[in-house]
Amino acid sequence: MKTARLHRLFNPRTGRCFDVALDHGFFNEGSFLAGIENLPQAVATLVAAAPDAIQLTVGQAPHLQKTPVRGKPALVLRTDVANVYGTQLPRALFSRMIEEPVVQALRLDAACVVVNLFCIPDQPGLADQCIQNINRLKPICDHYGMPLMIEPLVFQPNARAGGYMVDGDPAKIIPLVRQAVELGADIIKADPTDDLSLYHKVIEIAGGIPVLVRGGSKAPEAEILARTAALLAQGAAGIVYGRNIIQHPQPAKITRALMAVVHDGVTPADALAFLQ
């Protein structure tokens, strides 16, 4: 039953979720490994900081699930691997789903699975692969009661942006989010818009499906806390942050600061005290 797993993912007091993404090693990009070179240690640090969920891959999820801690963060299992990152992209791009993703998720006691929906300039074949992945996942998730998180990602042209190339144009994000909802997402994980004040339109287009905000590239502490509060105020159901946690000098402290904003309504200015 999906409801039971969703209750493990979303804090029952606030109805919000703070998911920390540690699945970056799946994408064969060296710069993504900063802060997670020793993944067991990174997982242990985050378990102690107690976010709602940790996002991992099939190869690394056991580091979380073997931890003998009652009430530890829920597992969000990454189901697809892609080669779309880097300053110079390969000749052919792909997004491939792991075999029997939901069965593997069940064996690992995951609360949710996550899959990408890429929109990359001049790469319609990659979008088609993503849609095929989602179309295969959706009925299996429904059969086993596994929540499906879809991650609609709009990229800038690599030649212009290079490397990590998120496009925050709401005119591109909004229709892709709606497509993810139409394909059957139980949860949306979407980038912030360049103009943060427009994020309520992303929430609206999702039609009641909870939207978690991606963290994206690293930002100063005060900026990431203020951004989080602004997006939550517009109706976001939580956050999925990776590098802003794992590449922070004090991952546990920034996690607690963000948890205070997400679940306790602490102002960004007051949340900075957690970093002292």
Buried (B, 14 or more C-beta within 10 A) or exposed (E): EBEEBBEBBBBEEBEBBBBBBBBBBBBBBEEBBEBBEEBBEBBBBBBEBBBBBBBBBBEBBBBBBEBEEEEBBBBBBBBBBBBBBBEEBEEEBEBEBBEEBBEBBBEBBBBBBBBBBBBBBEBEEBBEBBBEBBEBBBEBBBEBBBBBBBBBBBBBEBEEEEEBBBBBBBEBBBBBBBBBBEBBBBBBBBBBBEEBEBBBBBBBBBEEBBBBBBBBEBBEBEEBBBBBBBBBEBBBBBBBBBBBBBBBEBBBBBBBBBBBBBBEEBEBEBBBEBBE
